[in-house]
């Protein structure tokens, strides 16, 4: 059976940073046949089994994976368990403050790409003519002007600079990429811009420009 001082070390380690012992659900199985401590915080857990040497520990979140495991020899357990638990608590805090961003799991961009690729398959490939390239550059300059007029809005500075950089890239690749490659690149970037409400007017203008030049039936945002 587990010594009381070992239990105190485990429970005391939970009083760390923003966490308190009372935040956790703790289940203890402590008899001659099975010695186990299960600590749970919402969907996160740290389970310790003392059924031999060494102690087997499973925890979530792990350092990289959702669930990982490690082992502590019984002779080093008391000295190392505090660090292990508090590193686990740090990961819980980071995951709670920084959940997976919606934009990384939103499948709508994939659907949009598939629609674009389907439309591009219908058109003849090649390079833009000189007139087409010039018209595209002019339309992109108009977009850039519209973006520049928003420079006074300090909270949008990072977004504005990023969009300007991407517009410069689109202008620079008009003559070097085939129509299909350029259009796919441009439309995906515009789709991403359009996910913010304040960009809707800009993106409508950009889509209309690309639609006119490419003569494509472009899927709606």
Secondary structure, DSSP 8 states (H G I E B T S, - for coil): ---HHHHHHHHHHTS-TT--GGGSEEEEEESSS-EEEEEEETTEEEEEE-SSSSEEEEEES-SSSSSEEEEE-HHHHHHHHHHHHHHHHHHHHHHHHS---HHHH-THHHHHHHHHHHHHHHS------HHHHHHHHHHHHHHHHHHHTTTT-GGGHHHHHHHHHHHHHHHHTTTTS-HHHHHHHHHHHHHHHTTSGGGHHHHHHHHHHHHHHHT------
